[in-house]
């Protein structure tokens, strides 16, 4: 086991292990200065000191330099205040060069050595001249990084269709693979407008209960298949994988139809009537 402190660089961001500084006591959400491959950075304690198995730690473990001082906080806040003007300047330079790119966010290095601008674009962009323009304007080193549409939503945030902050911006440290197969398994509408997030890609939350639905789906009869029930034979009209119920369409003696819900254990069907795995094999997004 090894002692670590769990650190985050932004709200809802990816979590990292850092080595605690001897003699310091850390509390949740406490600002700290840490050493990274990009130099010193301002961050926050996500979880105080704890012990984790050695195989969970990627060596060498970077150290926490110190708990952030009042001067550190003032410098960080000053950088944050400069962001809107820096973004505006960069947008003007992009427009002047006529580049097909959308500026998403920017970050000031804590040591003041550089500014990193993040952008999205449909294709590759030659931004070499833009970097020169920005370096001349800001008198510091400039980096431009292209990100995807999901990353854009993570940076900008927003309110999802469910009424909560987007998962990627609020509580998802890392993106998870999401596929149309997950929506099919859960019996959701395949209308892109109903299963897509603000980024235009499949909603991240489709993966949350995917394992449960995948297991329940295998136990259910196929819709339209013939099954036996305590009230006689019928065909499956729909299934409820949360209640583990099957709605069966049964012919009554008067020539009409009866729709009735039965617990899964009361429904008899052949294994061949279960959904086949190859019906769900769709490309992941």
PAGUTOR-969842 format. One record per residue (C-alpha): residue in three letters; x, y, z. Coordinates in pm, 1 decimal, padded with zeros to 6 digits. Example, Ala and Ser with C-alpha at 12.3 -4.5 7.8 and 13.67 -1.06 7.14 Angstrom:
<nodes>
NODE   resn       east      north         up
NODE    Ala    01230.0   -00450.0    00780.0
NODE    Ser    01367.0   -00106.0    00714.0
</nodes>
This chain:
<nodes>
NODE   resn       east      north         up
NODE    Unk    00000.0    00000.0    00000.0
NODE    Unk    00108.4    00356.2   -00067.7
NODE    Unk   -00020.3    00687.1    00073.5
NODE    Unk   -00159.9    00930.5   -00182.7
NODE    Unk   -00375.8    01241.8   -00203.9
NODE    Unk   -00640.3    01249.3   -00479.9
NODE    Unk   -00617.6    01574.2   -00677.1
NODE    Unk   -00842.6    01740.8   -00936.2
NODE    Unk   -00757.4    02034.0   -01163.5
NODE    Unk   -01115.2    02140.8   -01233.3
NODE    Unk   -01467.9    02061.3   -01115.0
NODE    Unk   -01578.1    01727.0   -01257.3
NODE    Unk   -01233.9    01669.6   -01404.9
NODE    Unk   -01017.6    01360.6   -01405.3
NODE    Unk   -00869.1    01258.6   -01068.9
NODE    Unk   -00497.3    01203.9   -01014.6
NODE    Unk   -00279.8    01059.3   -00739.5
NODE    Unk   -00009.3    01277.1   -00587.5
NODE    Unk    00238.7    01216.8   -00310.3
NODE    Unk    00154.0    01408.3    00012.6
NODE    Unk    00411.3    01644.9    00157.5
NODE    Unk    00535.8    01532.9    00496.1
NODE    Unk    00388.3    01730.9    00783.3
NODE    Unk    00094.6    01875.7    00587.3
NODE    Unk   -00268.1    01782.2    00655.3
NODE    Unk   -00508.1    01806.3    00364.3
NODE    Unk   -00881.6    01864.0    00359.7
NODE    Unk   -01132.5    01815.8    00081.4
NODE    Unk   -01146.4    02104.6   -00172.6
NODE    Unk   -00830.8    02260.0   -00024.5
NODE    Unk   -00628.1    02442.3   -00294.6
NODE    Unk   -00274.5    02310.7   -00342.0
NODE    Unk    00023.5    02360.7   -00572.0
NODE    Unk    00139.2    02041.7   -00743.5
NODE    Unk    00424.6    01948.1   -00971.4
NODE    Unk    00325.7    01801.7   -01309.4
NODE    Unk    00496.6    01729.4   -01639.5
NODE    Unk    00383.4    02077.2   -01749.4
NODE    Unk    00534.6    02247.9   -01444.7
NODE    Unk    00367.6    02384.7   -01132.0
NODE    Unk   -00012.6    02389.2   -01140.7
NODE    Unk   -00293.4    02508.2   -00916.3
NODE    Unk   -00530.5    02228.8   -00812.3
NODE    Unk   -00769.6    02111.4   -00541.7
NODE    Unk   -00784.3    01815.0   -00304.7
NODE    Unk   -01063.3    01580.9   -00417.9
NODE    Unk   -01000.0    01327.6   -00138.1
NODE    Unk   -00760.6    01365.0    00157.3
NODE    Unk   -00467.2    01134.5    00221.8
NODE    Unk   -00546.6    00765.5    00186.7
NODE    Unk   -00375.4    00432.0    00120.6
NODE    Unk   -00416.9    00257.2   -00215.7
NODE    Unk   -00264.3   -00062.8   -00360.9
NODE    Unk    00072.6   -00016.5   -00529.6
NODE    Unk   -00060.5   -00142.6   -00865.4
NODE    Unk   -00309.9    00148.1   -00883.3
NODE    Unk   -00032.1    00407.2   -00883.6
NODE    Unk    00156.9    00506.3   -01196.6
NODE    Unk    00517.1    00566.9   -01096.9
NODE    Unk    00691.1    00800.2   -01050.5
NODE    Unk    00436.0    00964.0   -00820.8
NODE    Unk    00445.8    01343.4   -00855.9
NODE    Unk    00455.0    01542.9   -00529.7
NODE    Unk    00231.8    01807.8   -00379.8
NODE    Unk    00463.1    02107.9   -00349.6
NODE    Unk    00262.2    02293.4   -00085.3
NODE    Unk   -00078.6    02399.5    00031.7
NODE    Unk   -00171.4    02708.5   -00170.7
NODE    Unk   -00088.0    03036.9    00000.2
NODE    Unk   -00293.3    03354.3   -00015.3
NODE    Unk   -00050.5    03486.5   -00275.9
NODE    Unk   -00105.2    03171.2   -00487.2
NODE    Unk   -00481.4    03220.2   -00468.4
NODE    Unk   -00455.0    03583.7   -00572.3
NODE    Unk   -00234.7    03493.0   -00870.3
NODE    Unk   -00474.1    03217.2   -00980.9
NODE    Unk   -00775.5    03448.6   -00952.1
NODE    Unk   -00590.3    03715.5   -01150.6
NODE    Unk   -00531.8    03462.5   -01428.9
NODE    Unk   -00900.1    03369.5   -01427.7
NODE    Unk   -00995.0    03736.2   -01458.6
NODE    Unk   -00772.7    03769.5   -01766.0
NODE    Unk   -00937.0    03476.7   -01945.6
NODE    Unk   -01233.6    03665.2   -02103.9
NODE    Unk   -01006.1    03927.4   -02258.9
NODE    Unk   -00761.1    03660.3   -02376.7
NODE    Unk   -01047.3    03464.7   -02536.5
NODE    Unk   -01175.8    03778.9   -02709.7
NODE    Unk   -00830.5    03863.8   -02843.2
NODE    Unk   -00785.3    03509.9   -02974.8
NODE    Unk   -01127.3    03516.1   -03147.3
NODE    Unk   -01033.3    03840.9   -03319.5
NODE    Unk   -00705.4    03693.8   -03442.2
NODE    Unk   -00886.5    03380.9   -03567.2
NODE    Unk   -01138.7    03596.5   -03757.8
NODE    Unk   -00860.5    03810.0   -03905.0
NODE    Unk   -00690.3    03496.8   -04039.8
NODE    Unk   -01021.4    03352.2   -04163.7
NODE    Unk   -00956.4    03018.6   -03994.6
NODE    Unk   -01233.5    02755.9   -03966.2
NODE    Unk   -01200.4    02691.7   -03593.7
NODE    Unk   -01413.5    02752.3   -03284.4
NODE    Unk   -01241.9    02868.6   -02967.7
NODE    Unk   -01359.4    02673.8   -02660.9
NODE    Unk   -01143.2    02766.3   -02362.2
NODE    Unk   -00801.9    02884.7   -02252.4
NODE    Unk   -00573.1    02816.9   -01958.2
NODE    Unk   -00290.7    03022.7   -01812.6
NODE    Unk    00005.9    02822.2   -01685.1
NODE    Unk    00046.0    02881.4   -01312.5
NODE    Unk    00409.4    02975.9   -01353.5
NODE    Unk    00312.5    03228.9   -01621.8
NODE    Unk    00521.8    03056.8   -01888.3
NODE    Unk    00245.1    03002.0   -02146.0
NODE    Unk   -00121.1    03026.2   -02243.1
NODE    Unk   -00300.9    02723.0   -02386.0
NODE    Unk   -00602.2    02777.6   -02615.4
NODE    Unk   -00845.3    02492.8   -02686.8
NODE    Unk   -01050.7    02482.1   -03005.5
NODE    Unk   -01270.9    02257.2   -03215.9
NODE    Unk   -01264.9    02222.9   -03592.7
NODE    Unk   -01415.4    01996.7   -03856.7
NODE    Unk   -01070.4    01923.5   -03996.5
NODE    Unk   -00703.0    02002.3   -03964.4
NODE    Unk   -00611.8    02369.2   -03925.2
NODE    Unk   -00281.8    02534.7   -04009.2
NODE    Unk   -00253.9    02772.6   -03716.4
NODE    Unk    00117.1    02848.6   -03731.1
NODE    Unk    00063.5    03213.5   -03825.1
NODE    Unk   -00206.5    03245.1   -03560.6
NODE    Unk    00038.2    03129.0   -03294.5
NODE    Unk    00279.4    03402.4   -03402.2
NODE    Unk    00001.5    03662.1   -03381.2
NODE    Unk   -00097.5    03548.4   -03031.0
NODE    Unk    00261.6    03529.5   -02909.2
NODE    Unk    00312.4    03887.4   -03026.8
NODE    Unk   -00007.2    04002.0   -02853.2
NODE    Unk    00049.3    03826.3   -02519.7
NODE    Unk    00432.5    03831.2   -02508.7
NODE    Unk    00445.7    03470.2   -02388.2
NODE    Unk    00456.4    03116.2   -02524.2
NODE    Unk    00134.2    03002.3   -02692.7
NODE    Unk   -00007.9    02651.3   -02740.4
NODE    Unk   -00318.7    02561.0   -02941.7
NODE    Unk   -00486.3    02225.0   -02885.5
NODE    Unk   -00766.3    02079.1   -03092.8
NODE    Unk   -01036.2    01893.7   -02894.0
NODE    Unk   -01346.7    01694.8   -02990.4
NODE    Unk   -01713.4    01791.0   -02962.8
NODE    Unk   -01755.9    01596.2   -02638.8
NODE    Unk   -01456.8    01781.2   -02491.4
NODE    Unk   -01615.8    02111.2   -02595.7
NODE    Unk   -01926.5    02037.0   -02388.9
NODE    Unk   -01707.3    01927.6   -02098.0
NODE    Unk   -01525.1    02261.8   -02105.5
NODE    Unk   -01832.1    02481.6   -02157.2
NODE    Unk   -02084.4    02286.6   -01947.4
NODE    Unk   -02459.0    02334.2   -01978.5
NODE    Unk   -02792.6    02189.8   -01874.1
NODE    Unk   -02872.3    01845.7   -02015.8
NODE    Unk   -03223.6    01735.1   -02126.3
NODE    Unk   -03274.2    01579.5   -01780.9
NODE    Unk   -03246.1    01924.4   -01620.2
NODE    Unk   -02911.2    01857.9   -01451.4
NODE    Unk   -02562.8    01980.8   -01537.8
NODE    Unk   -02408.9    01772.6   -01818.5
NODE    Unk   -02245.9    01460.2   -01675.3
NODE    Unk   -01916.8    01527.4   -01852.3
NODE    Unk   -01892.0    01873.9   -01697.9
NODE    Unk   -02023.7    01791.5   -01352.5
NODE    Unk   -01939.3    01441.3   -01235.7
NODE    Unk   -01760.8    01239.7   -01502.6
NODE    Unk   -01380.9    01245.2   -01469.0
NODE    Unk   -01332.7    01043.0   -01787.9
NODE    Unk   -01545.4    00978.7   -02094.2
NODE    Unk   -01697.5    00632.4   -02123.7
NODE    Unk   -01770.9    00448.4   -02445.9
NODE    Unk   -02136.4    00478.3   -02542.5
NODE    Unk   -02304.3    00284.8   -02823.2
NODE    Unk   -02641.5    00267.3   -02994.8
NODE    Unk   -02650.1   -00091.5   -02868.6
NODE    Unk   -02700.9    00044.0   -02515.3
NODE    Unk   -03007.2    00244.7   -02623.5
NODE    Unk   -03155.2   -00058.5   -02802.7
NODE    Unk   -03097.8   -00285.6   -02505.3
NODE    Unk   -03274.5   -00038.2   -02275.2
NODE    Unk   -03572.3   -00016.0   -02509.9
NODE    Unk   -03525.2    00356.3   -02573.0
NODE    Unk   -03638.9    00550.2   -02876.0
NODE    Unk   -03368.8    00555.2   -03142.3
NODE    Unk   -03463.7    00911.2   -03239.3
NODE    Unk   -03126.2    01094.7   -03233.1
NODE    Unk   -03289.3    01398.8   -03076.1
NODE    Unk   -03397.9    01196.0   -02774.0
NODE    Unk   -03078.7    01005.6   -02701.9
NODE    Unk   -02820.1    01270.6   -02791.0
NODE    Unk   -02660.8    01517.7   -02551.4
NODE    Unk   -02570.0    01882.9   -02605.1
NODE    Unk   -02258.1    01771.9   -02791.4
NODE    Unk   -02470.1    01594.1   -03053.3
NODE    Unk   -02326.3    01256.3   -02957.1
NODE    Unk   -02498.3    00977.3   -02764.7
NODE    Unk   -02570.7    01073.0   -02402.9
NODE    Unk   -02306.6    00954.7   -02156.7
NODE    Unk   -02575.9    00841.8   -01909.0
NODE    Unk   -02670.7    00554.4   -02141.5
NODE    Unk   -02375.5    00367.3   -01994.4
NODE    Unk   -02478.7    00403.7   -01628.2
NODE    Unk   -02726.2    00112.7   -01615.1
NODE    Unk   -02604.2   -00066.6   -01924.1
NODE    Unk   -02479.7   -00375.8   -01737.6
NODE    Unk   -02815.6   -00425.1   -01563.2
NODE    Unk   -03015.4   -00389.1   -01884.4
NODE    Unk   -02779.8   -00616.7   -02077.0
NODE    Unk   -02833.9   -00889.8   -01816.6
NODE    Unk   -03211.9   -00835.7   -01799.9
NODE    Unk   -03239.3   -00827.4   -02180.3
NODE    Unk   -03093.8   -01177.6   -02206.5
NODE    Unk   -03362.1   -01311.5   -01971.0
NODE    Unk   -03656.3   -01161.0   -02160.1
NODE    Unk   -03846.4   -01322.0   -02451.8
NODE    Unk   -03829.1   -01155.1   -02789.1
NODE    Unk   -04106.5   -00906.4   -02871.1
NODE    Unk   -04356.7   -01071.2   -03107.8
NODE    Unk   -04259.1   -01423.4   -03005.0
NODE    Unk   -04511.4   -01679.5   -02881.4
NODE    Unk   -04514.5   -01753.3   -02509.2
NODE    Unk   -04716.6   -01950.3   -02260.1
NODE    Unk   -04887.8   -01787.6   -01961.1
NODE    Unk   -05123.9   -01898.6   -01681.1
NODE    Unk   -05407.7   -01754.2   -01897.7
NODE    Unk   -05305.7   -01936.0   -02213.8
NODE    Unk   -05078.8   -01878.6   -02510.9
NODE    Unk   -05011.5   -01537.9   -02655.9
NODE    Unk   -04750.4   -01317.2   -02815.6
NODE    Unk   -04517.7   -01071.6   -02646.6
NODE    Unk   -04631.2   -00711.4   -02692.6
NODE    Unk   -04362.0   -00545.2   -02479.2
NODE    Unk   -04126.6   -00607.6   -02188.0
NODE    Unk   -04051.4   -00407.8   -01873.1
NODE    Unk   -03694.3   -00475.3   -01769.0
NODE    Unk   -03718.1   -00270.2   -01449.9
NODE    Unk   -04016.4   -00461.9   -01311.6
NODE    Unk   -03913.3   -00782.0   -01496.5
NODE    Unk   -04261.4   -00809.8   -01645.3
NODE    Unk   -04384.1   -00920.9   -01986.7
NODE    Unk   -04693.9   -00773.1   -02152.8
NODE    Unk   -04864.7   -01050.4   -02347.6
NODE    Unk   -05135.0   -01023.1   -02614.7
NODE    Unk   -05386.0   -01307.7   -02572.2
NODE    Unk   -05685.7   -01397.6   -02790.0
NODE    Unk   -06002.6   -01423.3   -02579.7
NODE    Unk   -06287.1   -01664.7   -02649.1
NODE    Unk   -06497.0   -01391.2   -02812.5
NODE    Unk   -06243.1   -01315.3   -03082.3
NODE    Unk   -06103.0   -01008.3   -02908.5
NODE    Unk   -05759.4   -00934.5   -02769.0
NODE    Unk   -05648.5   -00904.2   -02408.6
NODE    Unk   -05326.3   -00736.1   -02302.8
NODE    Unk   -05199.7   -00849.3   -01965.3
NODE    Unk   -04877.4   -00810.5   -01765.8
NODE    Unk   -04714.2   -01123.5   -01623.1
NODE    Unk   -04406.7   -01160.6   -01401.2
NODE    Unk   -04120.7   -01304.9   -01601.7
NODE    Unk   -04119.3   -01624.6   -01393.8
NODE    Unk   -04480.6   -01694.5   -01499.1
NODE    Unk   -04400.4   -01675.2   -01869.4
NODE    Unk   -04284.5   -01986.6   -02056.8
NODE    Unk   -04086.3   -01951.7   -02376.8
NODE    Unk   -03814.5   -02123.5   -02572.9
NODE    Unk   -03457.2   -02005.6   -02542.0
NODE    Unk   -03464.1   -01938.8   -02914.2
NODE    Unk   -03721.8   -01667.6   -02851.7
NODE    Unk   -03472.6   -01457.8   -02659.4
NODE    Unk   -03316.2   -01157.8   -02838.9
NODE    Unk   -03011.2   -01262.7   -03034.5
NODE    Unk   -02683.7   -01091.9   -02956.4
NODE    Unk   -02608.8   -01016.6   -03320.5
NODE    Unk   -02922.6   -00800.1   -03336.3
NODE    Unk   -02752.7   -00559.9   -03101.3
NODE    Unk   -02403.8   -00547.8   -03242.0
NODE    Unk   -02374.1   -00186.0   -03350.1
NODE    Unk   -02068.1    00028.1   -03381.1
NODE    Unk   -01974.0    00211.6   -03065.0
NODE    Unk   -01960.3    00586.9   -03059.7
</nodes>
